[in-house]
Amino acid sequence: MTTLLFLLVGFAAGLAVAYGILEAQGAKSDAPLPAPSPDATEAIAPVAEAGVEALSAKLHRLSVPLEAFGDATAHPRELSDRSEFVEAVALLADVDVPLETVTQYALGANWTMSCAALAALAQRADGHQASKDVLAFFGRLRPWAMHYALEYLSSLKQRPLP
């Protein structure tokens, strides 16, 4: 019982200190923010003006509806029929996207992008170079991604041993 009392008192003291720090910082927050340096503005401006969307932003935009759809699918192949999936595969199969980036998506936590990246690896001329990484990570893939990993591995000219 005394341990619980000490914990509660310690928690209350920590909360009071944190509140005091936040309040002290709040008094300083009324000061205007410094203007960005001209170099920083010039570096950002061309990208914003051109309307270029980064690969990660495009893939994130595509993954939101794909994940919602994918959660309701009965078979991994159903993802292949979705326009978002086809677009994600095309983005990742592009030769301008480094193989390392595609491999990171293939082995990443976002299972829909993992599926798309594995499908893209099967289409890429350099995709065979990721086979050892995919094999080493295979047991940790989500079930739908395993399907695409098996399709990828079976697409290789020199298939790995089971």
Secondary structure, DSSP 8 states (H G I E B T S, - for coil): -HHHHHHHHHHHHHHHHHHHHHHHHHHHTTS------HHHHHHHHHHHHHT---HHHHHHHHHHHHHHHHTT-SSTHHHHTSHHHHHHHHHHH-TTS-HHHHHHHHTSS-HHHHHHHHHHHHHSTTGGGGHHHHHHHGGGS-HHHHHHHHHHHHHSSS----
